[in-house]
Amino acid sequence: MCGIAGLLTTSPRGSAREAIAAMTFTLRHRGPDAGAVFVDDEAGVALGHRRLAIVDLSERGAQPMHSVCGRYVLTFNGEIYNHLALRQELQASGPASWRGTSDTETLLAGFVAWGVAATLEKAIGMFALALWDRAERRLTLARDRFGEKPLYYGFVGRGAATTFVFGSELKALRAHPGFDNPIDRGVVALFLRLCYVPTPYSIYENIFKLEPGSILTIAPDRITARERAVEVYWRYEDVAIAGLANPVSDEREGLELLEQALRQAVALQLVADVPVGAFLSGGIDSSTIVALMQAQSSQRVKTFTVGFDEVDFDESPHALAVARHLGTDHCEIRVTPRETQAVIPNLPVMYDEPFADSSQIPTSIICAIARKSVTVALSGDGGDEMLGGYNRYTLGPKLAQRIAMVPSTLRGPLVSAAKLLAQFPALSGQLAPFKDKVYKLDSVLKNIEDPDVLYKALVTEWSVDAVPALSAPHLPARLDAIGLECQFAEPVHRMMLLDGLTYLPDDILAKVDRAAMAVSLETRVPFLDHRVAEIAWRLPISMKMRNGQGKWALRQILYKHVPKELVERPKSGFGIPVGQWLRGPLRDWGESLLSETRLRNEGYLDSGKSLELWRDHCSGHRDCTFRLWNLLSFQAWLSAQDLAS
């Protein structure tokens, strides 16, 4: 796991070396073990690398790495779990000369023998990379199938001074001396709706995220025209379509296939030349991963959890029970509310872009804890999206059915009555959570029979028309795409697919990557082995959701290792009481960020709507936690940019 950066320019010779040094330096937290750059002034290309050594800790694994033939130079972030098998395949086709044992060298040899796309199709892993072809004078960027590893790219400067830049984080691009890209107001609106900045956008104009499963190529003579070619080598939609077209017909066969794929994924991801552990919440996903790790390990697996004083948010007793049953080497650290809140000022720099999933706070804490003992940690992310774990998959259709029973002429008056009742002090506290949900559904009640409309209401905080962003043009998002109905007739399938295309890479994976790499910790996600995804989409819905409960198939696998009573409990997120804190210890912080003068001077947020939410929440009339956290996260990020400039 590492940090990468680079540029392609037509500017005068000598400018690239200084720029790439500054860009690479910003990523030293992603790779504290070593750093180096490759610069070809004549070609106008520069590649930078910061190394977190995981496989082949020697200098033979250093980057940027040159191919044996001398044609290619590679800077690579990630892990190729099956690289030893790829080496065997390469050697079978002809004698190979290996300098070391790193997966980076294996990739380079594959690019020489098979080409970029064909090599990535064979690879099992997570990655973001940049490859310079000296012969063709062409730069290629590529990203893994699910988007586990981040990769930003875009253009800075103007006219003849335009430079193509890329990097693992936005801070690397901002370090380029030509960077003066303004904030994209349309993206601000998208962020407020979704809690994250969706791919392919970034918060800045002319800066983008490379789509998962994609390869981008650009040549020096195309920079000023800002032309680049993008090739898709893997599509999650295709996996879903193929799986539904070839469903397993027998439950026993389906369970065996899923367990075998997960075992293989875990086994591959245990390979490292550094200590490996796992996050353990005591829930279905993380418990399954840890159980399969322990079953294949000759030593006690190191597991980590964080405990909170707030009982309603504390999962540590469940994690401890599972750890004791499996016999892991378990580490639990308890943190106080003050220690938890102390993380918040660091989030804008850590995430480098507006990000408003409040579980980023406990995630950053547990990553810091794990890093004291291991360099690699496996997580249970991805299980919900593939195996039907989110409550919206089971509760959403039920909610739609119940609301549909109410005549459309009565829905508006009922909503108005709920809003009115919540204004009474005697009722406001009891109705606050209910009323906030009514506010979210208010804009879609007329079309509530449409499951896609309901789904979008459940996964967004504002409708397109109601988002409190000023002067924000409408930008299309993948979540708003129409046309899946013809290929995925079942609404739950559409929900799961869209979550895998949007929420998973841009929220879940981004959250963990930034928190982990901030402390130089590599995280691995066995559920996102693409072979697991292929099996998951072959399982019928009845093997995912049964009796109002998600992840039925995964539970059957887990029950072989852990008693049912240790893991069966209502699903809850990795949360903390942010809403309570905003009325208490974080109130001054929030009021400072949302002051009317500040909002008017900055000009990004509607001060009237923003302050109304703040007053309603602080008074207890409504629970506006999620919407306020979006607003405050943007404001905190904006403040951090002002301090950095």
C-alpha positions as CSV (number, residue, x, y, z in Angstrom):
1,M,0.0,0.0,0.0
2,C,1.4,3.3,-1.0
3,G,0.8,6.8,-2.4
4,I,1.3,7.7,-6.0
5,A,1.5,11.0,-7.9
6,G,2.6,12.3,-11.3
7,L,2.3,14.7,-14.1
8,L,2.5,15.1,-17.8
9,T,3.4,18.6,-19.1
10,T,4.7,20.6,-22.1
11,S,6.2,23.2,-19.8
12,P,9.9,24.1,-20.0
13,R,12.4,21.5,-18.9
14,G,13.2,21.4,-15.2
15,S,9.8,22.3,-13.9
16,A,8.6,18.7,-13.5
17,R,11.2,17.6,-11.0
18,E,10.4,20.3,-8.4
19,A,6.6,19.8,-8.9
20,I,6.7,16.0,-8.5
21,A,8.9,16.3,-5.4
22,A,6.3,18.6,-3.8
23,M,3.4,16.4,-4.8
24,T,4.9,13.2,-3.6
25,F,5.9,14.7,-0.3
26,T,2.2,15.3,0.6
27,L,1.6,11.6,0.5
28,R,4.3,10.5,3.0
29,H,1.7,9.3,5.4
30,R,0.6,6.7,2.8
31,G,4.1,5.5,2.5
32,P,6.5,6.2,5.4
33,D,9.1,3.6,4.5
34,A,10.6,5.2,1.4
35,G,10.0,7.7,-1.4
36,A,11.4,8.2,-4.9
37,V,10.6,9.9,-8.2
38,F,11.2,9.3,-11.9
39,V,11.5,12.3,-14.2
40,D,12.0,12.5,-18.0
41,D,12.3,16.2,-18.7
42,E,12.4,15.7,-22.5
43,A,9.1,13.8,-22.4
44,G,7.6,16.1,-19.8
45,V,6.6,13.2,-17.5
46,A,7.2,12.7,-13.8
47,L,6.1,9.8,-11.5
48,G,6.3,9.9,-7.7
49,H,6.0,7.1,-5.1
50,R,5.7,6.8,-1.4
51,R,6.2,3.2,-0.1
52,L,4.6,1.3,2.6
53,A,6.4,-2.0,2.3
54,I,4.1,-5.0,2.5
55,V,5.5,-7.6,0.1
56,D,9.3,-7.9,-0.6
57,L,10.6,-5.4,2.0
58,S,13.9,-5.0,0.2
59,E,15.1,-2.4,-2.2
60,R,14.1,-4.7,-5.0
61,G,10.5,-3.7,-4.4
62,A,11.2,0.0,-4.6
63,Q,9.3,2.3,-7.0
64,P,8.9,3.9,-9.5
65,M,10.0,0.5,-11.0
66,H,11.4,0.0,-14.5
67,S,10.6,-3.1,-16.6
68,V,13.4,-5.4,-17.4
69,C,13.2,-4.4,-21.1
70,G,13.4,-0.7,-20.1
71,R,10.2,0.3,-22.0
72,Y,7.9,0.9,-19.0
73,V,8.0,2.7,-15.7
74,L,5.4,2.0,-13.1
75,T,4.2,3.7,-9.9
76,F,1.7,1.4,-8.1
77,N,-0.5,1.5,-5.0
78,G,-2.1,-1.6,-3.8
79,E,-1.7,-5.4,-3.7
80,I,-2.1,-8.1,-6.3
81,Y,-3.0,-11.1,-4.2
82,N,-2.5,-13.7,-6.9
83,H,0.8,-12.4,-8.2
84,L,2.7,-15.6,-7.5
85,A,0.2,-17.5,-9.7
86,L,0.7,-14.8,-12.4
87,R,4.4,-15.3,-12.2
88,Q,4.0,-19.0,-12.8
89,E,1.9,-18.3,-15.8
90,L,4.5,-15.9,-17.1
91,Q,7.3,-18.4,-16.6
92,A,5.3,-21.1,-18.3
93,S,5.2,-19.1,-21.5
94,G,9.0,-18.5,-21.5
95,P,12.0,-17.9,-19.2
96,A,11.6,-14.9,-17.0
97,S,14.2,-12.9,-15.2
98,W,13.1,-11.8,-11.7
99,R,14.9,-9.3,-9.6
100,G,12.8,-9.6,-6.5
101,T,9.5,-11.0,-5.2
102,S,7.2,-8.0,-5.3
103,D,3.8,-7.9,-7.0
104,T,4.9,-4.6,-8.7
105,E,7.5,-6.5,-10.7
106,T,4.9,-9.2,-11.6
107,L,2.6,-6.5,-12.9
108,L,5.3,-5.0,-15.0
109,A,6.2,-8.4,-16.5
110,G,2.5,-8.9,-17.3
111,F,2.2,-5.6,-19.0
112,V,5.1,-6.5,-21.2
113,A,3.8,-9.9,-22.1
114,W,0.0,-9.4,-22.2
115,G,-0.7,-5.7,-22.3
116,V,-2.4,-3.6,-19.6
117,A,-6.0,-4.6,-19.9
118,A,-5.3,-8.3,-20.2
119,T,-3.0,-8.3,-17.2
120,L,-5.6,-6.5,-15.0
121,E,-8.3,-8.9,-16.1
122,K,-6.1,-11.7,-14.7
123,A,-5.2,-9.8,-11.5
124,I,-7.0,-10.4,-8.2
125,G,-6.4,-7.4,-6.0
126,M,-6.8,-3.7,-5.2
127,F,-4.8,-1.0,-6.9
128,A,-4.3,2.4,-8.5
129,L,-1.4,2.7,-10.9
130,A,0.3,4.9,-13.5
131,L,2.4,3.4,-16.3
132,W,4.7,5.4,-18.6
133,D,5.4,3.8,-22.0
134,R,8.7,5.3,-23.2
135,A,8.3,3.9,-26.6
136,E,4.8,5.2,-27.3
137,R,5.2,8.3,-25.1
138,R,1.9,7.5,-23.5
139,L,0.8,7.6,-19.8
140,T,-1.7,5.0,-18.6
141,L,-3.7,5.2,-15.3
142,A,-5.8,2.3,-14.0
143,R,-8.0,1.5,-11.0
144,D,-9.2,-1.7,-9.4
145,R,-12.6,-3.2,-10.1
146,F,-14.5,-1.9,-7.0
147,G,-12.5,1.3,-6.4
148,E,-10.8,0.2,-3.2
149,K,-7.8,2.4,-4.0
150,P,-8.3,6.1,-4.8
151,L,-7.0,7.8,-8.0
152,Y,-7.6,11.5,-8.8
153,Y,-6.6,13.0,-12.1
154,G,-7.2,16.2,-14.0
155,F,-5.8,19.4,-15.5
156,V,-4.2,22.4,-13.9
157,G,-3.1,25.6,-15.5
158,R,-4.4,27.1,-18.7
159,G,-3.5,27.2,-22.4
160,A,0.0,26.1,-23.2
161,A,0.8,25.8,-19.5
162,T,-1.9,23.1,-19.0
163,T,-0.5,20.2,-17.1
164,F,-2.1,16.7,-16.6
165,V,-1.8,15.7,-12.9
166,F,-2.8,12.6,-10.9
167,G,-2.4,11.3,-7.4
168,S,-3.8,9.1,-4.6
169,E,-5.2,12.1,-2.8
170,L,-6.3,15.6,-3.7
171,K,-3.5,17.2,-1.5
172,A,-1.0,15.9,-4.0
173,L,-2.7,17.7,-6.9
174,R,-3.1,20.9,-4.9
175,A,0.7,20.8,-4.3
176,H,1.4,21.4,-8.0
177,P,2.4,25.0,-8.5
178,G,-0.1,25.5,-11.3
179,F,-3.1,24.4,-9.2
180,D,-5.7,27.1,-8.9
181,N,-8.9,25.1,-9.7
182,P,-12.0,26.6,-8.2
183,I,-14.5,24.7,-6.1
184,D,-17.2,23.1,-8.3
185,R,-20.6,24.4,-7.0
186,G,-22.5,21.7,-8.7
187,V,-20.4,19.1,-6.8
188,V,-21.2,20.9,-3.6
189,A,-24.8,20.3,-4.2
190,L,-24.1,16.6,-5.0
191,F,-22.1,16.3,-1.8
192,L,-24.9,17.7,0.4
193,R,-27.4,15.3,-1.1
194,L,-25.2,12.2,-0.8
195,C,-22.8,12.8,2.1
196,Y,-19.9,12.1,-0.2
197,V,-18.5,13.4,-3.6
198,P,-19.6,10.9,-6.2
199,T,-17.3,9.5,-8.9
200,P,-16.3,10.7,-11.5
201,Y,-16.4,14.2,-9.8
202,S,-14.1,15.8,-7.3
203,I,-14.8,18.9,-5.3
204,Y,-12.7,20.9,-7.8
205,E,-13.4,21.9,-11.3
206,N,-11.4,19.9,-14.0
207,I,-10.3,17.3,-11.4
208,F,-11.9,13.9,-11.4
209,K,-11.9,10.4,-9.9
210,L,-11.0,7.6,-12.2
211,E,-14.0,5.2,-12.4
212,P,-13.4,1.7,-10.9
213,G,-12.5,-0.9,-13.4
214,S,-11.2,1.7,-15.8
215,I,-8.0,2.4,-17.8
216,L,-7.2,6.0,-18.9
217,T,-4.5,6.9,-21.4
218,I,-3.2,10.3,-22.4
219,A,-0.3,11.5,-24.5
220,P,1.7,14.7,-24.3
221,D,0.3,16.2,-27.5
222,R,-3.3,15.8,-26.0
223,I,-2.8,17.7,-22.8
224,T,-3.7,21.2,-24.0
225,A,-6.8,19.8,-25.6
226,R,-7.6,17.9,-22.4
227,E,-8.3,14.8,-24.4
228,R,-7.9,11.4,-22.8
229,A,-9.2,7.9,-23.7
230,V,-11.0,5.7,-21.1
231,E,-11.4,2.0,-21.5
232,V,-13.5,-0.1,-19.1
233,Y,-12.0,-3.6,-18.5
234,W,-14.5,-4.7,-15.8
235,R,-18.1,-3.7,-15.1
236,Y,-20.0,-4.6,-12.0
237,E,-23.3,-4.4,-13.9
238,D,-22.0,-7.2,-16.2
239,V,-21.3,-9.4,-13.2
240,A,-24.8,-8.8,-11.9
241,I,-26.4,-9.6,-15.2
242,A,-24.3,-12.8,-15.7
243,G,-25.1,-14.0,-12.2
244,L,-28.8,-13.5,-12.5
245,A,-28.8,-15.3,-15.8
246,N,-27.1,-18.3,-14.2
247,P,-28.6,-18.7,-10.7
248,V,-27.7,-21.6,-8.4
249,S,-30.6,-24.0,-8.2
250,D,-29.7,-25.7,-5.0
251,E,-29.1,-23.9,-1.6
252,R,-26.5,-26.3,-0.5
253,E,-24.5,-25.8,-3.7
254,G,-24.9,-22.0,-3.3
255,L,-23.6,-22.1,0.3
256,E,-20.6,-24.3,-0.7
257,L,-19.7,-22.0,-3.6
258,L,-19.9,-18.9,-1.4
259,E,-17.9,-20.3,1.4
260,Q,-15.2,-21.7,-0.9
261,A,-14.9,-18.3,-2.6
262,L,-14.6,-16.5,0.7
263,R,-12.1,-18.9,2.0
264,Q,-9.9,-18.5,-1.0
265,A,-10.2,-14.7,-0.8
266,V,-9.2,-14.7,2.9
267,A,-6.3,-17.1,2.3
268,L,-4.9,-14.9,-0.5
269,Q,-5.2,-11.7,1.6
270,L,-3.4,-13.2,4.6
271,V,-0.2,-13.3,2.6
272,A,2.2,-10.5,3.6
273,D,5.7,-10.0,4.9
274,V,4.4,-7.9,7.8
275,P,2.0,-8.5,10.7
276,V,-1.7,-8.9,9.6
277,G,-4.8,-8.5,11.8
278,A,-8.5,-7.7,11.4
279,F,-11.2,-5.3,12.5
280,L,-13.9,-7.1,14.6
281,S,-17.2,-5.5,15.5
282,G,-19.0,-8.7,16.5
283,G,-21.4,-8.3,13.6
284,I,-22.0,-10.8,10.8
285,D,-19.5,-9.5,8.2
286,S,-16.4,-8.9,10.4
287,S,-17.1,-12.1,12.4
288,T,-17.2,-14.2,9.3
289,I,-14.0,-12.8,8.0
290,V,-12.2,-13.3,11.3
291,A,-13.6,-16.8,11.6
292,L,-12.2,-17.8,8.2
293,M,-8.9,-16.2,9.0
294,Q,-8.6,-18.1,12.3
295,A,-9.6,-21.3,10.6
296,Q,-6.7,-21.0,8.2
297,S,-4.1,-19.6,10.5
298,S,-1.6,-21.5,12.7
299,Q,-1.4,-18.6,15.1
300,R,-4.0,-16.5,17.0
301,V,-5.3,-13.8,14.7
302,K,-4.9,-10.3,16.0
303,T,-8.4,-8.6,16.2
304,F,-9.2,-5.0,17.1
305,T,-12.3,-3.1,18.4
306,V,-13.0,0.2,20.0
307,G,-15.3,0.6,22.9
308,F,-17.3,3.8,23.7
309,D,-18.8,5.0,27.0
310,E,-22.2,5.5,25.2
311,V,-23.9,2.1,25.7
312,D,-26.2,2.5,22.8
313,F,-23.3,2.9,20.4
314,D,-20.9,0.4,22.0
315,E,-20.3,-2.9,20.1
316,S,-17.3,-3.9,22.1
317,P,-19.0,-6.6,24.3
318,H,-20.3,-8.4,21.1
319,A,-16.8,-8.3,19.6
320,L,-15.2,-9.6,22.8
321,A,-17.7,-12.5,22.9
322,V,-16.9,-13.5,19.3
323,A,-13.1,-13.1,19.9
324,R,-13.2,-15.3,22.9
325,H,-15.1,-18.0,21.1
326,L,-12.7,-18.0,18.1
327,G,-9.7,-17.7,20.3
328,T,-8.2,-14.6,18.7
329,D,-5.6,-12.3,20.2
330,H,-8.1,-9.5,20.9
331,C,-7.3,-5.8,21.6
332,E,-10.1,-3.5,22.8
333,I,-9.4,0.1,23.5
334,R,-12.1,2.2,25.2
335,V,-12.3,5.9,24.4
336,T,-14.1,8.7,26.2
337,P,-16.4,11.1,24.4
338,R,-13.7,13.8,24.8
339,E,-11.1,11.6,23.1
340,T,-13.6,10.8,20.3
341,Q,-14.5,14.4,19.7
342,A,-10.8,15.3,19.6
343,V,-10.6,13.5,16.2
344,I,-13.1,15.9,14.5
345,P,-10.7,18.8,13.8
346,N,-8.3,16.4,11.9
347,L,-11.0,15.1,9.6
348,P,-10.9,17.7,6.8
349,V,-7.1,17.2,6.3
350,M,-7.4,13.4,6.6
351,Y,-10.3,13.1,4.1
352,D,-9.0,15.9,1.9
353,E,-12.4,16.4,0.3
354,P,-15.9,17.0,1.9
355,F,-17.0,13.8,3.5
356,A,-19.9,13.4,5.9
357,D,-20.3,9.8,7.0
358,S,-19.9,10.3,10.8
359,S,-18.6,6.7,11.2
360,Q,-15.4,8.2,9.9
361,I,-14.7,9.2,13.5
362,P,-14.7,5.7,15.1
363,T,-13.1,4.3,11.9
364,S,-10.1,6.6,12.3
365,I,-9.8,5.6,15.9
366,I,-9.8,1.9,15.3
367,C,-7.3,2.3,12.5
368,A,-4.9,4.1,14.8
369,I,-5.3,1.4,17.4
370,A,-4.6,-1.4,14.9
371,R,-1.6,0.3,13.5
372,K,0.2,-0.1,16.8
373,S,0.3,-3.9,16.3
374,V,-0.1,-4.6,12.6
375,T,0.6,-3.1,9.2
376,V,-2.3,-4.9,7.4
377,A,-5.9,-5.3,8.6
378,L,-8.8,-7.2,7.0
379,S,-12.3,-5.7,7.2
380,G,-15.8,-7.0,6.6
381,D,-16.8,-4.2,4.2
382,G,-18.8,-5.2,1.1
383,G,-20.9,-7.9,2.6
384,D,-24.0,-5.7,2.9
385,E,-24.1,-4.6,-0.7
386,M,-23.5,-8.1,-2.1
387,L,-25.6,-10.2,0.3
388,G,-28.5,-8.0,1.1
389,G,-27.5,-6.6,4.5
390,Y,-28.9,-3.1,4.6
391,N,-32.2,-2.5,6.3
392,R,-33.4,-0.6,3.3
393,Y,-33.5,-3.8,1.3
394,T,-36.0,-5.4,3.6
395,L,-37.7,-2.4,5.3
396,G,-38.0,-0.2,2.2
397,P,-40.5,-2.3,0.3
398,K,-42.5,-2.8,3.4
399,L,-42.6,1.0,4.0
400,A,-43.7,1.6,0.4
401,Q,-46.5,-0.9,0.8
402,R,-47.8,0.6,4.0
403,I,-47.7,4.2,2.7
404,A,-49.3,3.1,-0.5
405,M,-52.3,1.9,1.5
406,V,-53.0,5.5,2.5
407,P,-55.0,7.4,-0.2
408,S,-52.8,9.9,-2.0
409,T,-55.2,12.7,-1.0
410,L,-54.5,12.1,2.7
411,R,-50.7,11.8,2.6
412,G,-50.1,15.6,2.4
413,P,-52.3,16.4,5.4
414,L,-50.8,13.6,7.4
415,V,-47.3,15.0,6.8
416,S,-48.4,18.5,7.7
417,A,-50.0,17.2,10.9
418,A,-46.8,15.4,11.9
419,K,-44.8,18.6,11.3
420,L,-47.3,20.6,13.3
421,L,-47.3,18.2,16.3
422,A,-43.6,18.2,16.5
423,Q,-43.6,21.9,17.2
424,F,-45.3,21.4,20.6
425,P,-42.6,21.2,23.3
426,A,-44.4,18.4,25.1
427,L,-44.3,16.2,22.0
428,S,-41.2,17.4,20.1
429,G,-38.7,15.1,21.9
430,Q,-40.8,12.0,21.3
431,L,-41.6,12.8,17.7
432,A,-38.2,14.1,16.7
433,P,-36.8,11.0,15.0
434,F,-40.2,10.2,13.4
435,K,-40.6,13.8,12.1
436,D,-37.2,13.8,10.5
437,K,-38.0,10.7,8.5
438,V,-41.3,12.4,7.4
439,Y,-39.4,15.4,6.2
440,K,-37.1,13.2,4.1
441,L,-40.1,11.4,2.5
442,D,-42.2,14.5,2.1
443,S,-41.0,15.2,-1.4
444,V,-41.7,11.6,-2.7
445,L,-45.0,10.7,-1.0
446,K,-46.9,11.3,-4.2
447,N,-44.8,8.7,-6.0
448,I,-44.1,6.4,-3.1
449,E,-45.3,3.4,-5.1
450,D,-42.2,3.7,-7.2
451,P,-39.5,1.7,-5.3
452,D,-36.7,3.6,-7.1
453,V,-38.0,6.9,-5.9
454,L,-38.2,5.6,-2.4
455,Y,-34.7,4.2,-2.6
456,K,-33.3,7.5,-3.6
457,A,-35.1,9.2,-0.8
458,L,-33.6,6.8,1.7
459,V,-30.0,7.2,0.5
460,T,-30.1,11.0,0.0
461,E,-30.5,13.9,2.5
462,W,-32.1,16.4,0.1
463,S,-33.9,16.2,-3.2
464,V,-32.3,17.9,-6.2
465,D,-34.6,21.0,-5.8
466,A,-34.3,21.3,-2.0
467,V,-30.5,21.1,-1.5
468,P,-29.3,24.3,0.3
469,A,-26.4,25.1,-2.1
470,L,-26.2,28.5,-3.8
471,S,-25.7,29.0,-7.5
472,A,-25.3,25.2,-8.0
473,P,-25.9,23.8,-11.5
474,H,-27.4,20.4,-11.7
475,L,-24.8,17.7,-12.4
476,P,-25.9,14.1,-13.3
477,A,-24.9,11.4,-10.8
478,R,-24.8,7.7,-11.2
479,L,-27.5,7.3,-8.5
480,D,-29.9,9.3,-10.7
481,A,-29.4,7.0,-13.8
482,I,-32.5,5.6,-15.4
483,G,-32.6,2.4,-17.4
484,L,-31.7,-0.4,-14.9
485,E,-35.3,-1.5,-14.8
486,C,-35.1,-3.3,-18.2
487,Q,-32.1,-5.4,-17.0
488,F,-33.0,-5.8,-13.3
489,A,-36.7,-6.2,-12.9
490,E,-36.5,-6.8,-9.1
491,P,-36.2,-3.5,-7.2
492,V,-34.0,-5.0,-4.5
493,H,-31.5,-6.0,-7.2
494,R,-31.4,-2.4,-8.4
495,M,-30.8,-1.2,-4.9
496,M,-28.0,-3.6,-4.3
497,L,-26.4,-2.8,-7.7
498,L,-26.6,1.0,-7.2
499,D,-25.1,0.7,-3.7
500,G,-22.2,-1.3,-5.1
501,L,-21.6,1.3,-7.8
502,T,-22.0,4.4,-5.7
503,Y,-22.2,4.1,-1.9
504,L,-19.6,1.4,-1.6
505,P,-16.7,3.0,-3.5
506,D,-17.4,6.6,-2.7
507,D,-18.4,6.3,1.0
508,I,-17.5,3.0,2.6
509,L,-14.2,2.4,0.8
510,A,-13.1,6.0,0.8
511,K,-13.8,6.3,4.5
512,V,-11.6,3.3,5.4
513,D,-8.8,4.1,2.9
514,R,-8.3,7.7,4.2
515,A,-8.6,6.7,7.9
516,A,-6.2,3.8,7.5
517,M,-3.6,5.4,5.3
518,A,-3.5,8.5,7.5
519,V,-1.7,6.2,10.0
520,S,0.1,4.0,7.3
521,L,-2.2,1.0,7.7
522,E,-3.1,-1.2,4.8
523,T,-6.7,-2.5,4.8
524,R,-7.9,-5.5,2.7
525,V,-11.5,-6.4,1.9
526,P,-12.1,-10.1,1.1
527,F,-15.7,-9.6,0.2
528,L,-14.5,-7.5,-2.8
529,D,-12.6,-10.4,-4.4
530,H,-14.4,-10.3,-7.7
531,R,-14.9,-14.0,-7.6
532,V,-17.0,-13.6,-4.4
533,A,-19.1,-11.0,-6.2
534,E,-19.7,-13.4,-9.1
535,I,-21.0,-16.1,-6.7
536,A,-23.1,-13.6,-4.7
537,W,-25.0,-12.5,-7.8
538,R,-25.8,-16.1,-8.6
539,L,-27.6,-16.5,-5.3
540,P,-31.4,-16.0,-5.4
541,I,-32.9,-13.2,-3.2
542,S,-34.3,-15.9,-0.9
543,M,-30.7,-16.8,0.1
544,K,-29.9,-13.2,0.8
545,M,-33.0,-12.0,2.6
546,R,-35.3,-14.4,4.5
547,N,-37.9,-13.7,7.2
548,G,-37.2,-10.0,7.2
549,Q,-33.5,-10.6,7.8
550,G,-30.5,-9.9,5.5
551,K,-27.4,-12.0,4.7
552,W,-29.1,-15.3,5.2
553,A,-26.4,-17.3,3.3
554,L,-23.6,-15.6,5.1
555,R,-25.1,-16.3,8.5
556,Q,-25.2,-20.0,7.6
557,I,-21.5,-20.0,7.0
558,L,-20.8,-18.1,10.2
559,Y,-22.9,-20.4,12.3
560,K,-20.4,-23.2,11.6
561,H,-17.8,-21.2,13.6
562,V,-19.7,-19.0,16.0
563,P,-22.9,-19.8,18.0
564,K,-25.9,-18.0,16.6
565,E,-26.7,-16.2,19.9
566,L,-23.3,-14.4,19.9
567,V,-24.0,-12.5,16.6
568,E,-27.7,-12.2,16.3
569,R,-28.8,-8.7,17.1
570,P,-30.5,-5.8,15.2
571,K,-28.2,-4.3,12.6
572,S,-26.6,-1.0,13.6
573,G,-24.1,1.2,11.9
574,F,-20.6,2.0,13.2
575,G,-22.0,5.2,14.8
576,I,-21.5,7.7,17.6
577,P,-24.0,10.2,19.2
578,V,-23.1,13.2,17.0
579,G,-26.6,14.6,17.2
580,Q,-26.3,14.8,21.0
581,W,-22.9,16.3,20.9
582,L,-24.1,19.1,18.5
583,R,-26.5,20.1,21.2
584,G,-23.7,20.0,23.8
585,P,-19.9,19.9,23.6
586,L,-19.8,20.5,19.8
587,R,-22.4,23.3,19.9
588,D,-19.8,26.2,19.9
589,W,-17.9,24.5,17.0
590,G,-21.1,24.2,15.0
591,E,-22.3,27.7,15.6
592,S,-18.9,29.1,14.5
593,L,-19.0,27.2,11.2
594,L,-22.7,28.0,10.6
595,S,-22.7,31.7,11.6
596,E,-24.8,33.8,9.3
597,T,-22.0,36.2,8.6
598,R,-19.6,33.4,7.6
599,L,-22.2,31.7,5.4
600,R,-23.0,34.9,3.6
601,N,-19.4,35.8,3.0
602,E,-18.4,32.4,1.7
603,G,-21.5,32.2,-0.5
604,Y,-21.8,28.4,-0.9
605,L,-24.7,27.5,1.4
606,D,-28.1,29.0,1.8
607,S,-27.8,30.7,5.2
608,G,-31.6,30.8,5.8
609,K,-32.1,27.0,5.3
610,S,-28.9,26.1,7.1
611,L,-29.6,28.2,10.2
612,E,-33.2,26.9,10.3
613,L,-31.9,23.4,10.5
614,W,-29.4,24.4,13.2
615,R,-32.0,26.1,15.4
616,D,-34.5,23.2,15.0
617,H,-31.9,20.7,16.0
618,C,-30.5,22.6,18.9
619,S,-34.0,23.3,20.3
620,G,-34.9,19.6,20.1
621,H,-37.8,20.2,17.7
622,R,-36.2,18.0,15.1
623,D,-33.3,15.5,14.8
624,C,-31.3,17.0,11.9
625,T,-28.1,15.1,12.7
626,F,-27.4,13.8,9.2
627,R,-28.2,17.0,7.3
628,L,-26.3,19.1,9.8
629,W,-23.2,16.8,9.7
630,N,-23.2,17.3,5.9
631,L,-23.3,21.1,6.2
632,L,-20.7,21.1,9.0
633,S,-18.4,18.8,7.2
634,F,-18.4,21.0,4.2
635,Q,-17.8,24.1,6.3
636,A,-15.0,22.5,8.2
637,W,-13.3,21.4,5.0
638,L,-13.7,24.8,3.5
639,S,-12.2,26.4,6.7
640,A,-9.2,23.9,6.4
641,Q,-8.6,25.0,2.8
642,D,-8.6,28.7,3.9
643,L,-6.0,27.9,6.5
644,A,-3.8,25.9,4.0
645,S,-3.8,28.6,1.4
